[in-house]
């Protein structure tokens, strides 16, 4: 009893045009991650310094952040993103370099917002040491 297999054809996905997007830059002490989304938050492309070929302490450098932005913009070129709002999170070395890299690679930066999480009262301190 052989089952008849149904042939599945995949439709070619039409690439939509997104002229205005959002860029999220997460700059930690260890790495820099850049994500570009549309206005709804649907991810168009992303990249990290580790994925760009940097290892160890070089991942958190401003140069690595610039290369990450260049790679991400190359990947999303088909969407036609012309201007972005940048949301920066973290305190790493690639913060300003990533924002500058958007401008140098032909994408207009409309606004920059810092969304670094700030503790209201912080963690509970460790208990007193008894010797």
N, C-alpha and C positions, 0 to 999 in steps of 0.2 A: 504494500500500500504506500505508494510514493505520493508525498504531498507536492502539490503544484506550488512552485515558488513564485512569488509576485516580484516583478522587476520594479525596483524603486529608482525613480529618476529624481535627481536633485535639481531644483530650480536655481538659476544663477541669481545671486543676491544683488539687487540694484543698489549701488553705492549712492547714498543720499548726500546732498550738498549741505554742509554745515559751515556757515561763514563765521559765526560767533560761538566761542566755546569757553570752557573753564579749564584752567590748568592748576593741578594740585601738586605742590612741591613739598615732599617730606624730607627735610634735611636733618639727619641725626649725626652724631659724632662718628658713626661707623659707615654710613651709606647715604646716598641721595636717590630718592625715588620720585619720578615725575609721571603723573597721570593726566591725560587730556580727555575731557568729557564734553558732551554737548550740554545744552542748557537744562535738560532733564536729569543729567547725571549718568547717562549711558556712556560707558567707556569707549572711546575711539581708539586709543593707543596708550601704551605705557612703557617705561623703561627704567632701569636702575644702573648705578655705577658698576655694580658687580656684573650685570649682564652686558655692559659695554666693554668688559675685559679688564677692568681695574681690580687689583687684589690688595688686601690688607689696608694699611692706613691711607693709601692713595685714593680709596673710594670716597672719602669725605672731603676731597680737595675741590676748590672752585673750578679747576680745569676739568675734572671728571663730571661735575654738574653741567658744564657747558656742552660736553660731549653727549651726555644723556639727553639733553634738550634737543640737540641736533639730530640724534637718532630717532627720537620720538616724532619730531616734526617730519622727518623723512618717511616714517611709517604711516603717518596720517595725511600725507600729501594728497591722496585721492579724495579726501573729504573737502578740501579747499578751505581750511580754517584760516581766516585772515586776522581776527582779533580775539583776544582772550582776556578773561579776568583771572588773576593769579591769586591763589590761596596758599600761603606759606605756613608750614607747621614744622616746628623744631628749631634747634639752635646751632645746627652744623655749619660747616664752612661753605657749603654750596648754596646758601640762601640767595645772596645778592647776585652771584654768578649765574644762577639759573634764570633769574628775571632778566638780566642783561642779555642772556643767550637768546631769549625769545625775540627781543628787538633786533639783534644782529642777524637772526635767521629769517627776517622778513615777516614776523607776526607782531601786530600792534598790541601792546599791553595797555588795556583801558584802566584797570584798577588793580591795586595790590592790597590784600587783606591778610593780616596775621591771625591765624587760628590756632596758635600754640596753646595747648591746654595748660592752665595755671591752677595749681591747687589752692583751694580756699583756706584750708587750715592744715594741709599737709598730712603726712602719715603719722601714726602714733609713734612717739619716740620709744627706743628700747628701754626695758626696765633697768633700774639702777643696779650697778655692778656690786656684787657682794664678794669680798675676798676673805 
